[in-house]
Amino acid sequence: MTPASPSPNHTTLKARLEGWARPARGPMALASGLGIAQFAAYAGFAWSAGQALEAFFSGQPALAWLGATLLLAALRAACQAGEIRAGVEASTTVRQSVREQAARALAARGPAFSERIDSGELASTLTDGVEKLDGYFARYRPLMPVMLGGPMILILAAGAVSVTGAIILMVSAPVLILAMALAGAGAAAASRDQLITLQRLAGRFNDRIQTLDTLVAFNAAEREADGLARAADDFRVRTMRVLRRAFLSSLVLEAVSALAIAAIAIFIGLALMDRPVAGLGAGLTLGEGLFLLLLAPEFYMPLRRFSAAYHDRADAEAAAESLAPLFEGEARDSAAGPVRSSGAPSIGLAEGEVIYPDGRRGLAPLSFTAEAGQITALWGPSGCGKSTVLKALMGYVPLSAGEIRINGDPAHAPLLGQAAWIGQRPRLFHGTLAQNIALFDETIEPARIRAAAEASGAMGFATGLPEGLDTMLGERGYGLSGGQAQRVALARALAADMPVLLLDEPTAHLDGEAEALFLDTLTKAAEGRTVLMATHSPAARAVCARIVDLSGEEAGS
């Protein structure tokens, strides 16, 4: 997702996949056990079928053997169904767990991480990328024990009848595996390349949809449509490359297994015609010959399944690599938030400094205190570090030096959990106005939502909407003005009942009248709360009790 992220090596990817498999070890073990059991059932089925046919052709009673054949066929079918069901359960468990871990990791990293990556690529990774884990945990992982146990059962069964037949099967297996490995070389790289291309295509499409009005205004829509068409064609080419490798592996598998089965068939035919080669197979009965002939195709079944599932492994490794940026590197510690104060606390920094991993200085050493019950302004032009101060207080970016202080004491965690955040452009979601105020928290009572709307001034325009607070809003608050969106954001903060309000240039995109209305509402809402506002607006500065001037700092926001 991020170009700067180093590509994990195969060992790291394997370890990550192993870690993800832990919640599903039970279902995967069950799937493997049933997979091996079906080969034992098949060996019994093949023997019963061979004896039934021999009895039929020799004029002897065959009903008992026929009944055993049907019973073992049903047992094998039950094992197969159980194996598939357990595999699906394992895959579902793992994918749900990975999505939960990814969501927690994304929340732990905060906006400082998400704002540096393409949202379309991230969405593709969390949907298509996680879905690519399906085949690995549903089929590939449970198949590994079956790859050894199933053929071993059949070799032992064949060896009990004919050592020569067992040797033919044993010799053909490593030849087949080597041929498949050569044919499938590079499948993992091709699958990874395909997934990366899909993520980029999704990111590009998402960006263009969100900026469609700009593209149309600059007559760039047709050019971008052509660009998307070329990107989609590139994805088609890479997908066909993956499929070619898959079909080549299948072709090699079928060719080698067909030759081995033909060799066994010839061996059985010569033995039954009393013309064994070098005495091998002498005395082989019709039932035993049919038994060996039925075992031969089944012996290669795990390899056929492995050939189909091998590309599931390649897909899973590609998915694990695409998810790596979420699980690697340092993440903000959000496990233990600060203790909620009984009232509004004073907050601030003591020699707080932020230096980004690439060496850029986000904030020069700064010390200040925002007193409880007041509005404090972080004042200065764009680029002086105002937004970085707020992000550091919330824990969205880590402090390189210094510390956060609450009520004059060092804080052991950022303000996440006791501070509400209002940005320059509040994010509103597709849903009702009330749902946006409550942030879809069903535990917040309607009376509390309405009180927050009234205190923020949002009720002033909500009464004019068709259904009041139950009016549906479009994506990103479509249908509301900038000032109205800011009042919804303030209502959201008040409904959450946080003792601290952090505001990042809340009036930057408002006209004079809307700014005056918002600041008047903020002044009333600030009673009993600690408010810290980053701004370069003189009007906003005028309502603040204290000014922290960052204009002399050499910092970047």
C-alpha positions, 0 to 999 in steps of 0.5 A: 500500500505504501511504496516506502514499505520494504517487501517482506521475504518469504519467511516473514510472509509464511510466519504471518500466514501461520499466525493468522491460522491460529484461530482456525487450527481446529477446523483445519485439523478436522479437514485434514483428518477427514481428507486422509480418512477418505483415502482409507475409505476409497481403498476399501471401496476399490477392494470391494468393487474389484471383488464384486466384479470378480465374483460377478464374472466368476458366477459367485455371489456378489451382493455382499461385496456390492453392499460393502462397495456402496457403504464405503462410497457413502462413507467417502462422500461423507468424509469429502463433504466434512472436509469441505465444510471444515475448510470453509469454516477455517477460511471464514474464521481466518478472514474474519480474524484478519479483518478485525486485526487489520481494522485494529491495526489501522485504528492504532496507526491513526490518520498519520498512517491512513492519510499517506496511503491511497484509500482505494488501494487500502479498500481493495486490500481489505476486501479483495486482498483478504478474500484471496486468503480463502483458498489458502486456508480452505484448501491449501493448508488442510491439504498439506497433511493429506498430501502425505497421508493419502498417497501413503495409505494407497501405496500400502494398500497397493503393496499388499497386492502387488509390490511392482504396482506400489513401486510404479506409484512411488517412482512416478510421484517425485517425477510429477512433483518436480515437473509441476514445480518447474511448470509453476515457477514464478506463479507466486510472483505473477499472482503478487503482480496481479494483486498489486495491479488490482489495488492500483486500479481500484485506487485510481478508480476511487480517486477519479470518482471522487474528483469527477467534478474537477475532471469534467471542469478541466475537460480531463474526463475522457482522458482519464477514462482512456487511462482507466481502460488502459489500466484495466487492460493491463490487469487483464494481461496480468490475470491471463499470465497467472491463468497460463501458469495455472493451466501449464501446471495442470497440463504437466500433471495430467500428462505425467499421471496419464503415463503412470496410469497407462504403465500400471494398466499395461502391467495389470493387462500383461499379468492377467494375460499370464504374460508378466514381464520378468515374472512381475505380477504373476498370479494377479487375480482379476479383482486385484488387478481392478483394485490396482487400476482403481487406486492409480487415478486416486493416487494422483488426486492429492497432487491434482488438488495441490496443483489447483490449490498451489495458486491459492498459496501464491494468492495468499502470499500476495495478500499477506504482502499487501497487508504488510504495511498495516502490521509492520513498523511502529504503531501508536499504543492505543491499548491503554488510554488516559484516565478520564478526568472528572472535569475539564483538564488542562493539557499541553506539551513540555518540549514536545518535538516531532520529526518524521521518519524521513527526517522532516521536522513536523514540530520544533520543540514546544511547551505550552498549557491550555487551561481548563475551561478556556479556548486556547489558540495555536496561532500561526501561518500554514506550515508552522506545525499547528496541526501537528500539535493536535495530532501529537496530542491525539497520538496520531503522530508520535512525539520524537522528544518531550511529553504530553501533560494533563493537569501538569502531570506527564501523561502515560498515553495521548488524549485519545478517549477524552478529546473530541476532534473537529477537522477543517473538513468534517467527514459526514457519512451516508446516513441520517443527520442524527446518525452522523451526530451520534457517529452511528452509536446506538447507545446515545439516546435521541434526547442527547442527540437533540440536545447536542444539535441545539447546543451546536446550532445544528438544530437551527437548520435541521428544522428546515430539512424534510425530516429534521434530524432523521433526514438522510444525508448524501456521501460526505454530507452532500446537501449541507453547506460548509458551515452546516457541516461544521455545526454537525461536527461540533454537535458530534463532539458535544454528543460524545460529551468529551471534556476536551475539544481539539479543532484544526482550522475549523473556520478555514473554509467558511465565509465571514457570516458562517464563521461568526455563527460557528465561533459564537456557538463554539464559545457557548459550547466551550463552557466547562470544557478545555478547547484548543484550536489551531487557526490563522483566522483573526476572527477565531483568535479574537474569541480565544482566552490565550494565544500560543504563537507558533509563527516563530517556529521552523516547523511543517504541519 
